[in-house]
């Protein structure tokens, strides 16, 4: 069943029940829609697009911050048979122009946060026929049509379009942190499978309530929500990441599942430790699962979390946009004894650890993680060379270095491009970052390689102490004596650790700032 049909079924079965809630942490404003309204708005978007000439195979750019309209607009695009093209909200005007041109998009839906960027490139976007604006009418550019007007006269009936499971559905662009964003083509089958996969891993029922905080343009947030979606369970879209706002949403909306990123989980623990949050002020007994993805998770963080929230199940999932988001590997809620590993092959997935010739490496050795399953992308759109380099006989090469342990669990060693080679020794930053994060005074840490004439590269650590904590270089060096000498940081910087909207450390920024070279050094 394609995901558009799942929505229609939810509309029939759970029509007047709440489907989506939007909460603004800063203002306290709250909106919600039912499953029937969700389904009908999606139909109105689809029929309005069709009336403008959008058809199967066309591309519609979706450029919005998280809001109540985000998902109905996304499903409306899919119901036309066109490709949804969600873009990263951090993309520059030039990134947006590039993506629109690669996609050969004919329509764009954009919010108020993107007015300046779209204004800057609008004259160059000659292929775009329609600009649909979601935001205050007094801010709408003259070249755009307002979303409310756009859908006002459109029918709420399902559009007369045949969409099949094997049809192309969506174009997701990589974050672009190591060059131009690459377009990833996903099918309706990819999207449908991710619903089954997520529900299989986390056992969502119709009674669950999922708190969605990460950006919906990313496959991670949306595909985790898919586990609730497939059983008609509600979700809350929270705008804002402050610990107080997160706990207020969990408490007041009675959320049962929360997907966090490492820095957000760390911020919650720090706020509790400092007395800024008192758990007795919130109703949290219904909260059953906290899970994390999108980046390596320090075992120390989860051990600390379980001390504060001993009743929570915990899981971590691994994935990438090329695998239709998370779940190709997951720890499993029953495997707390393996915290630190990313886990086992997910439902209906296979995993291998391979060398540069795509041959299996011996058990326990490090190599590149390769995955195979129904979530593997169709291709990098218009990039056959990148597709050939990434897809090998159905196996997707992830670019992540990993190893199997003696029990078959997979441990991420590091990104292939982030390995530091010092004096001929391979050093994996993730290992050192996890070690540093175990220090009670450290809130966040990143490790990069910087050039050295004698050794090629040396290890540098960027450390963010917890609020109110002071650290000296001597203190860090003393702590790092527990590491083998060649792994110890030779340079220390006390600074914030930049992370992208999905929590990944932005290593290129750090290398540029502290090593004085561009990302091309690591390519």
Secondary structure as GFF3:
##gff-version 3
##sequence-region A 1 523
A	DSSP	alpha_helix	3	13	.	.	.	ID=ss1
A	DSSP	beta_strand	18	24	.	.	.	ID=ss2
A	DSSP	beta_strand	30	34	.	.	.	ID=ss3
A	DSSP	alpha_helix	35	51	.	.	.	ID=ss4
A	DSSP	beta_strand	59	63	.	.	.	ID=ss5
A	DSSP	alpha_helix	69	79	.	.	.	ID=ss6
A	DSSP	beta_strand	83	86	.	.	.	ID=ss7
A	DSSP	alpha_helix	93	103	.	.	.	ID=ss8
A	DSSP	beta_strand	107	111	.	.	.	ID=ss9
A	DSSP	three_ten_helix	112	114	.	.	.	ID=ss10
A	DSSP	alpha_helix	115	121	.	.	.	ID=ss11
A	DSSP	three_ten_helix	122	124	.	.	.	ID=ss12
A	DSSP	beta_strand	130	134	.	.	.	ID=ss13
A	DSSP	three_ten_helix	137	139	.	.	.	ID=ss14
A	DSSP	beta_strand	145	146	.	.	.	ID=ss15
A	DSSP	alpha_helix	147	152	.	.	.	ID=ss16
A	DSSP	beta_strand	168	173	.	.	.	ID=ss17
A	DSSP	beta_strand	183	187	.	.	.	ID=ss18
A	DSSP	alpha_helix	188	202	.	.	.	ID=ss19
A	DSSP	beta_strand	209	212	.	.	.	ID=ss20
A	DSSP	alpha_helix	219	229	.	.	.	ID=ss21
A	DSSP	beta_strand	234	239	.	.	.	ID=ss22
A	DSSP	alpha_helix	243	253	.	.	.	ID=ss23
A	DSSP	beta_strand	257	260	.	.	.	ID=ss24
A	DSSP	alpha_helix	262	273	.	.	.	ID=ss25
A	DSSP	three_ten_helix	279	281	.	.	.	ID=ss26
A	DSSP	beta_strand	289	292	.	.	.	ID=ss27
A	DSSP	alpha_helix	299	308	.	.	.	ID=ss28
A	DSSP	beta_strand	313	320	.	.	.	ID=ss29
A	DSSP	three_ten_helix	321	323	.	.	.	ID=ss30
A	DSSP	beta_strand	325	330	.	.	.	ID=ss31
A	DSSP	three_ten_helix	336	338	.	.	.	ID=ss32
A	DSSP	beta_strand	344	345	.	.	.	ID=ss33
A	DSSP	beta_strand	349	354	.	.	.	ID=ss34
A	DSSP	beta_strand	367	373	.	.	.	ID=ss35
A	DSSP	beta_strand	379	380	.	.	.	ID=ss36
A	DSSP	alpha_helix	384	390	.	.	.	ID=ss37
A	DSSP	beta_strand	391	392	.	.	.	ID=ss38
A	DSSP	beta_strand	395	404	.	.	.	ID=ss39
A	DSSP	beta_strand	410	415	.	.	.	ID=ss40
A	DSSP	three_ten_helix	416	418	.	.	.	ID=ss41
A	DSSP	beta_strand	420	422	.	.	.	ID=ss42
A	DSSP	beta_strand	425	427	.	.	.	ID=ss43
A	DSSP	alpha_helix	429	437	.	.	.	ID=ss44
A	DSSP	beta_strand	442	452	.	.	.	ID=ss45
A	DSSP	beta_strand	456	465	.	.	.	ID=ss46
A	DSSP	alpha_helix	473	479	.	.	.	ID=ss47
A	DSSP	three_ten_helix	480	482	.	.	.	ID=ss48
A	DSSP	three_ten_helix	485	487	.	.	.	ID=ss49
A	DSSP	beta_strand	491	494	.	.	.	ID=ss50
A	DSSP	alpha_helix	507	515	.	.	.	ID=ss51
A	DSSP	three_ten_helix	519	522	.	.	.	ID=ss52
###
